[in-house]
Each structure stands twice: as C-alpha cells, then as structure tokens.
Amino acid sequence: MTRTGILLGHRAQARPMEAIGQRLATALSPLMVGRLSGYGAIDAKTVAKAIVGLVGQTGNGCRAYDNAAL
C-alpha cells in the first residue's frame, strides 16, 4: 500500500481542477518538511517504478510506503 501525496503527471482525460491542484502541490512541496513530508507532491512514474520494484516481496502483514520510502 502506498500513502503518497498528490500524484503528478499527465492524464489522457482533462481534469482542470486536478491540474490546478497539481500546480499548487508542486509549489507547496518545498514547504512540506518533517511530519508533512508525506503529503508533498510525487510523480506518478516514481510511484509506479517503486511498486514494480516491490512486486514479489514476501513477508507477513501489510506494509505501507510513503513518499520518502518510494
């Protein structure tokens, strides 16, 4: 399971409010430090690559990954 901030990247369908949110999140990301770091913007490609790298890992229970872990 991932617990990321807002995902950045292009979408095939137009979502004007999401585009505004992405710009705002990108501008605010440098302010997201310490406990807020998990809420910063992160590129969707970064999340996808991390998930691919985690596929097949074994272990007990459920694991959660935030921006810093990805």
C-alpha positions in Angstrom: 0.0 0.0 0.0 1.3 3.5 -0.8 0.4 6.6 1.1 1.6 9.3 -1.2 0.8 13.0 -1.6 -0.9 14.2 -4.7 0.3 12.4 -7.8 1.9 14.4 -10.6 1.7 13.5 -14.2 -0.3 13.8 -17.4 -3.8 12.3 -17.8 -5.5 11.4 -21.0 -8.7 13.0 -19.9 -8.9 16.6 -19.0 -9.4 17.4 -15.3 -9.0 21.1 -14.8 -9.3 21.2 -11.1 -6.8 18.4 -10.7 -4.3 20.3 -12.9 -4.7 23.3 -10.6 -4.2 21.0 -7.6 -1.0 19.6 -9.2 0.4 23.1 -9.8 -0.4 24.1 -6.2 1.0 21.0 -4.7 4.2 21.4 -6.7 4.6 25.0 -5.5 4.0 23.9 -1.9 6.2 20.8 -1.9 9.3 22.6 -0.7 7.4 23.6 2.4 6.4 20.0 3.2 9.1 19.0 5.6 9.2 16.9 8.8 5.8 15.4 9.6 4.3 17.0 6.4 6.8 15.4 4.0 4.4 12.5 3.3 1.9 14.9 1.8 4.1 16.5 -0.8 3.6 16.0 -4.5 5.2 13.0 -6.1 5.5 12.0 -9.7 3.2 9.1 -10.7 6.1 7.5 -12.6 8.2 7.4 -9.4 5.3 5.6 -7.6 4.9 3.1 -10.4 8.6 2.3 -10.5 8.6 1.7 -6.7 5.6 -0.6 -6.9 7.2 -2.6 -9.7 10.3 -3.0 -7.5 8.2 -4.1 -4.6 6.2 -6.8 -6.5 7.1 -10.3 -5.4 8.5 -9.3 -2.0 7.3 -11.7 0.7 6.6 -11.1 4.3 3.9 -11.1 6.9 1.2 -8.4 7.1 0.6 -5.3 5.2 3.2 -2.7 4.5 2.7 1.0 3.9 5.1 3.2 1.9 5.1 7.0 2.0 6.8 9.5 -0.3 10.2 9.2 1.4 10.2 5.4 1.2 9.4 5.5 -2.5 
